[in-house]
Amino acid sequence: MPAFAAFSPTSVSVLPLKSVTTNPSVERWNCAACGSPIGAPFAYLPDQIYIPLGIIDGDDLIPQIHCHAGQAAAWLHLDGGLPQAVETGRDKLTDLD
């Protein structure tokens, strides 16, 4: 399962994108030049945009919660004293904004 970070729409700026709708409530953004995945806004989460962790350059982001912690790989140990949501952290993420 890929790892994503959730951001508020006002904190994200992106380059030219190719938008693909995978179902009525999910839009996926890909790089217009190479097709690489860039992010995904979900209609049912209007205050969040999800960006794959692998494309984020820099280590100055400070996580606030671990979501889907119940699906973490057995070798992954989530430390740091952050709150953990066993499944979705949708409501908690909205409250953190």
VMD Tcl script that draws the C-alpha trace (Angstrom):
set ca {
  {0.00 0.00 0.00}
  {1.46 3.38 -0.92}
  {2.03 6.02 1.74}
  {0.41 9.44 1.37}
  {0.40 12.70 3.26}
  {-2.79 14.76 3.51}
  {-2.59 18.51 2.98}
  {-5.12 21.31 2.95}
  {-5.80 22.52 -0.61}
  {-4.49 26.00 0.21}
  {-1.06 24.60 1.13}
  {-0.51 22.75 -2.17}
  {0.60 24.21 -5.47}
  {1.23 21.96 -8.44}
  {2.56 22.15 -11.97}
  {0.49 21.36 -15.08}
  {-1.48 18.19 -14.44}
  {-3.43 15.58 -16.29}
  {-6.58 14.84 -14.33}
  {-8.11 11.35 -14.41}
  {-11.40 10.51 -12.72}
  {-11.34 6.92 -11.48}
  {-14.86 6.95 -10.05}
  {-17.42 9.70 -9.44}
  {-15.77 10.87 -6.21}
  {-12.05 10.30 -6.88}
  {-9.88 12.41 -9.13}
  {-6.22 11.50 -9.65}
  {-3.60 14.02 -10.71}
  {-0.71 12.91 -12.87}
  {2.22 14.87 -14.31}
  {1.16 16.18 -17.72}
  {4.62 15.44 -19.14}
  {5.48 11.95 -17.83}
  {2.28 10.60 -16.25}
  {3.75 10.11 -12.76}
  {1.19 10.25 -9.93}
  {1.16 13.66 -8.23}
  {-1.85 13.64 -5.94}
  {-5.52 12.98 -5.45}
  {-8.37 15.12 -4.22}
  {-11.44 13.19 -3.13}
  {-14.94 14.72 -3.41}
  {-15.89 13.32 -0.01}
  {-12.80 14.93 1.61}
  {-13.01 18.51 0.31}
  {-10.49 19.88 2.79}
  {-7.72 17.39 1.99}
  {-5.42 16.60 -0.92}
  {-3.32 13.44 -0.78}
  {0.27 13.50 -2.08}
  {2.45 10.34 -2.36}
  {5.28 10.57 0.17}
  {7.82 9.43 -2.42}
  {7.55 12.65 -4.42}
  {7.94 15.04 -1.49}
  {11.37 16.66 -1.54}
  {12.69 17.63 1.85}
  {12.29 16.51 5.40}
  {10.80 19.62 6.96}
  {7.24 18.25 7.07}
  {6.07 17.40 10.55}
  {3.44 14.63 10.69}
  {0.49 15.13 13.02}
  {-1.14 11.67 12.93}
  {-0.56 8.16 11.55}
  {-3.64 6.96 9.63}
  {-4.40 3.35 8.68}
  {-1.92 2.26 11.36}
  {-3.75 -1.07 11.56}
  {-2.61 -1.83 8.00}
  {1.06 -1.00 8.55}
  {3.60 -3.60 7.46}
  {4.75 -5.86 10.30}
  {8.28 -4.42 10.09}
  {7.10 -0.79 10.32}
  {7.15 0.66 13.83}
  {5.23 3.91 14.19}
  {6.93 5.84 16.97}
  {7.15 9.44 18.02}
  {4.10 9.65 20.23}
  {1.81 10.73 17.41}
  {-1.88 9.82 17.51}
  {-2.71 6.73 15.48}
  {-5.93 5.93 13.65}
  {-6.36 2.19 13.09}
  {-8.27 2.91 9.89}
  {-9.07 6.24 8.29}
  {-8.14 9.40 10.10}
  {-10.57 11.44 8.00}
  {-12.37 13.05 10.94}
  {-9.21 13.59 12.96}
  {-7.44 15.17 9.97}
  {-10.30 17.61 9.49}
  {-10.12 18.52 13.19}
  {-6.35 19.20 12.92}
  {-6.77 21.93 10.29}
}
mol new
graphics top color blue
foreach p $ca { graphics top sphere $p radius 0.5 }
foreach p [lrange $ca 0 end-1] q [lrange $ca 1 end] { graphics top cylinder $p $q radius 0.2 }
display resetview
